[in-house]
Amino acid sequence: SFASALKDKKASLKVFNQMNIMFIFTSSFLMVCVYRLINNLIILWIGEKYLISDVGLLIMLAINFIDISSRSLQMAIESEGLFSNIKYSTIAEAILNLVISLLLVKGMGIEGVLAGSLIAKLLTNAWFIPYVVFNHVLNKNPSIYFRQIAISVSLVLAISYFLNLLNLETNNPAQFVLSSLIVGIIALSGLGTGFYVFSSSFRDLLVRLK
């Protein structure tokens, strides 16, 4: 399994990248679908006055994208017992989160708190944990990881832009279900094609899953 492979010092970078791309693909798919559908669901469910602002939604999605896509890195940290290596960066993230959130909450409200969390992640563990895992576990340059993230973000932006051009009706539950299926199929097809073309790790993963 992927988890046991991480515990084997001889495990290849290829195996880790397959696991990593699986989490990145999952987070990308969820990000596209939630961004396109969540406010339509809220309107049907509890009404327009509870809609999430575009800024708040994007920040929440970015936070969740980081958390899900980095799951393989967290597994590596846990399996190798590298908690001491990220101790100070984790403390720094918590302090920055508190300070930035307090500075932004007055002017931005809950969005300021969310922004504080996102900024703190980006300034600390979002880049430092990949650095630790790739240098101390895989003995490779972390640019491999950031390239996969760049591919993912580019695909998410392109597919989301395309979906916004579609006039999908969600005025009733039946239309919402139909629109959800369309969004899911387009997101899955677009991401699958993009990852297959630009990521050798994704192609390896598909072979492994056959």
Backbone torsions as a table, in degrees:
resi	resn	phi	psi	omega
1	SER	NA	166.0	178.8
2	PHE	-62.9	-42.9	-177.7
3	ALA	-62.2	-44.2	-179.7
4	SER	-69.3	-29.4	178.6
5	ALA	-63.6	-34.2	-180.0
6	LEU	-67.8	-26.1	-179.2
7	LYS	-81.4	-13.0	179.4
8	ASP	-91.9	118.5	-177.5
9	LYS	-60.2	-22.5	-178.2
10	LYS	-91.5	2.7	-179.3
11	ALA	-60.8	139.4	-174.3
12	SER	-83.0	156.0	173.6
13	LEU	-60.1	-31.2	-180.0
14	LYS	-59.6	-42.4	-179.3
15	VAL	-66.9	-45.0	179.5
16	PHE	-60.7	-43.5	-178.3
17	ASN	-64.0	-31.4	176.4
18	GLN	-65.3	-44.2	177.3
19	MET	-64.2	-41.7	-177.7
20	ASN	-63.7	-44.8	-178.5
21	ILE	-68.1	-26.7	176.1
22	MET	-64.3	-44.2	178.1
23	PHE	-69.9	-38.6	179.2
24	ILE	-65.1	-42.0	178.5
25	PHE	-63.1	-43.5	179.9
26	THR	-61.5	-46.0	-179.1
27	SER	-66.0	-34.9	178.8
28	SER	-66.1	-44.6	179.9
29	PHE	-62.3	-45.5	179.9
30	LEU	-63.8	-38.8	-179.2
31	MET	-63.1	-45.3	179.8
32	VAL	-62.7	-48.8	-175.7
33	CYS	-66.8	-44.8	-179.1
34	VAL	-65.5	-43.3	180.0
35	TYR	-58.5	-41.5	-175.2
36	ARG	-80.0	-25.5	-168.6
37	LEU	-115.9	-20.6	-169.1
38	ILE	-61.4	-44.1	-178.4
39	ASN	-71.1	-30.0	174.0
40	ASN	-64.4	-39.0	177.4
41	LEU	-66.9	-40.6	-179.6
42	ILE	-62.9	-41.5	178.8
43	ILE	-60.2	-44.8	-180.0
44	LEU	-68.5	-34.5	-171.3
45	TRP	-84.3	-54.9	-173.6
46	ILE	-129.1	-3.8	173.9
47	GLY	110.5	160.4	-173.5
48	GLU	-65.4	-28.7	-176.0
49	LYS	-67.9	-10.7	178.9
50	TYR	-102.7	12.2	-179.9
51	LEU	-60.9	145.8	176.4
52	ILE	-88.2	132.8	179.3
53	SER	-63.8	156.1	179.9
54	ASP	-59.5	-42.1	-179.9
55	VAL	-63.7	-48.6	179.9
56	GLY	-61.2	-41.2	-179.6
57	LEU	-64.9	-45.1	-179.5
58	LEU	-63.0	-40.1	179.6
59	ILE	-65.9	-45.2	178.7
60	MET	-60.8	-42.1	179.3
61	LEU	-65.9	-39.4	179.0
62	ALA	-63.5	-41.5	178.9
63	ILE	-62.3	-46.6	-179.2
64	ASN	-68.2	-34.6	176.6
65	PHE	-60.8	-46.1	179.0
66	ILE	-61.6	-45.1	-177.1
67	ASP	-64.0	-44.8	-177.3
68	ILE	-73.8	-45.5	-175.6
69	SER	-67.1	-22.2	-179.3
70	SER	-95.4	10.2	-176.9
71	ARG	-60.2	-37.8	179.4
72	SER	-64.4	-34.3	177.1
73	LEU	-67.0	-40.9	178.0
74	GLN	-63.6	-38.8	178.1
75	MET	-63.5	-38.1	178.2
76	ALA	-66.6	-41.8	177.5
77	ILE	-59.7	-44.4	-178.4
78	GLU	-67.8	-45.5	-175.6
79	SER	-69.7	-30.1	-178.7
80	GLU	-96.1	-4.0	178.8
81	GLY	64.0	44.8	-176.6
82	LEU	-99.9	27.1	-177.4
83	PHE	-61.0	-35.1	-179.3
84	SER	-65.6	-28.2	-179.5
85	ASN	-70.4	-25.3	-178.7
86	ILE	-111.9	11.8	-176.8
87	LYS	-59.3	-50.2	-175.0
88	TYR	-72.3	-33.3	177.9
89	SER	-69.1	-33.8	177.5
90	THR	-68.5	-41.7	176.0
91	ILE	-63.1	-43.1	179.4
92	ALA	-61.8	-39.9	178.4
93	GLU	-62.0	-43.6	-179.2
94	ALA	-63.7	-43.0	-179.4
95	ILE	-66.7	-46.3	178.8
96	LEU	-61.8	-40.2	178.6
97	ASN	-57.8	-47.3	-178.8
98	LEU	-64.8	-48.3	-175.8
99	VAL	-65.2	-49.2	-177.8
100	ILE	-66.0	-39.6	179.0
101	SER	-62.5	-41.8	178.4
102	LEU	-64.8	-35.5	179.8
103	LEU	-71.2	-33.5	-174.0
104	LEU	-95.7	-21.4	-171.9
105	VAL	-64.1	-34.0	-178.3
106	LYS	-64.6	-40.8	-178.0
107	GLY	-88.9	-25.4	-174.4
108	MET	-117.2	-9.1	-178.7
109	GLY	69.6	-140.2	-177.9
110	ILE	-61.9	-29.8	177.5
111	GLU	-63.6	-32.3	177.2
112	GLY	-66.2	-38.3	177.5
113	VAL	-65.1	-44.4	178.7
114	LEU	-64.2	-41.4	178.8
115	ALA	-63.0	-38.3	177.9
116	GLY	-61.3	-41.1	178.9
117	SER	-65.2	-43.7	-179.2
118	LEU	-66.1	-46.2	-179.0
119	ILE	-62.4	-41.5	179.8
120	ALA	-62.1	-41.6	178.3
121	LYS	-62.8	-46.3	-176.3
122	LEU	-65.4	-31.5	-178.9
123	LEU	-81.9	-13.8	-174.4
124	THR	-128.1	-98.0	-168.4
125	ASN	-69.6	-21.7	179.6
126	ALA	-61.0	-30.1	176.9
127	TRP	-109.6	-26.3	-174.4
128	PHE	-77.4	-39.0	178.8
129	ILE	-63.0	-44.7	173.5
130	PRO	-57.1	-39.8	178.6
131	TYR	-60.0	-45.1	-178.8
132	VAL	-65.2	-47.8	-176.4
133	VAL	-64.7	-46.6	-176.6
134	PHE	-71.2	-29.3	179.8
135	ASN	-86.2	-36.5	-173.8
136	HIS	-99.7	-20.5	-178.9
137	VAL	-108.5	-48.2	-172.9
138	LEU	-99.6	-14.4	-178.9
139	ASN	54.7	43.4	179.7
140	LYS	-133.5	164.9	177.5
141	ASN	-74.7	130.7	-178.6
142	PRO	-68.5	-3.8	178.2
143	SER	-59.6	-25.9	176.9
144	ILE	-59.0	-45.5	-179.4
145	TYR	-65.4	-46.7	-176.7
146	PHE	-67.9	-26.5	174.6
147	ARG	-66.8	-41.3	178.1
148	GLN	-63.4	-39.6	178.0
149	ILE	-65.0	-42.0	179.9
150	ALA	-62.5	-41.2	176.9
151	ILE	-60.7	-46.2	-178.3
152	SER	-61.3	-49.9	-178.5
153	VAL	-61.7	-41.0	178.9
154	SER	-61.5	-44.0	179.2
155	LEU	-66.4	-41.7	179.1
156	VAL	-60.7	-45.0	179.9
157	LEU	-64.1	-43.4	-178.0
158	ALA	-65.9	-45.3	-178.5
159	ILE	-68.9	-39.6	178.5
160	SER	-63.2	-40.1	177.5
161	TYR	-62.4	-44.0	179.2
162	PHE	-63.1	-43.3	-178.9
163	LEU	-64.7	-32.8	178.5
164	ASN	-68.3	-22.3	178.0
165	LEU	-77.0	-19.6	-178.8
166	LEU	-81.8	135.1	179.2
167	ASN	-91.7	76.3	-178.2
168	LEU	-86.5	121.1	-179.2
169	GLU	-80.6	133.7	177.0
170	THR	-136.7	44.2	-175.2
171	ASN	-80.3	-13.5	178.5
172	ASN	-147.6	166.7	-177.0
173	PRO	-55.3	-39.7	-178.8
174	ALA	-63.5	-44.1	178.6
175	GLN	-65.4	-37.2	179.3
176	PHE	-64.1	-42.8	178.6
177	VAL	-62.5	-44.9	179.4
178	LEU	-62.5	-44.9	179.1
179	SER	-63.7	-37.4	178.4
180	SER	-63.2	-41.1	177.9
181	LEU	-63.8	-41.8	179.6
182	ILE	-64.1	-45.9	179.0
183	VAL	-61.3	-44.2	-179.2
184	GLY	-62.7	-43.5	-179.5
185	ILE	-65.8	-44.1	-179.9
186	ILE	-65.5	-43.4	-179.9
187	ALA	-63.6	-45.5	-179.2
188	LEU	-64.6	-42.8	-179.1
189	SER	-67.7	-45.4	-178.2
190	GLY	-65.7	-46.4	179.3
191	LEU	-67.2	-42.7	179.6
192	GLY	-59.7	-44.7	179.4
193	THR	-65.5	-45.9	-178.7
194	GLY	-62.8	-46.5	179.1
195	PHE	-65.8	-36.8	-179.7
196	TYR	-64.3	-39.2	-178.2
197	VAL	-74.1	-42.8	-169.8
198	PHE	-101.6	-8.2	-176.5
199	SER	-127.6	112.7	176.5
200	SER	-66.7	-29.9	179.0
201	SER	-64.6	-36.9	178.0
202	PHE	-67.0	-41.0	177.6
203	ARG	-63.7	-40.9	177.0
204	ASP	-63.3	-37.9	179.4
205	LEU	-63.4	-43.3	179.9
206	LEU	-62.2	-40.4	177.6
207	VAL	-63.4	-42.4	-178.9
208	ARG	-64.5	-34.5	-176.6
209	LEU	-81.9	-11.5	-179.8
210	LYS	-68.0	NA	NA
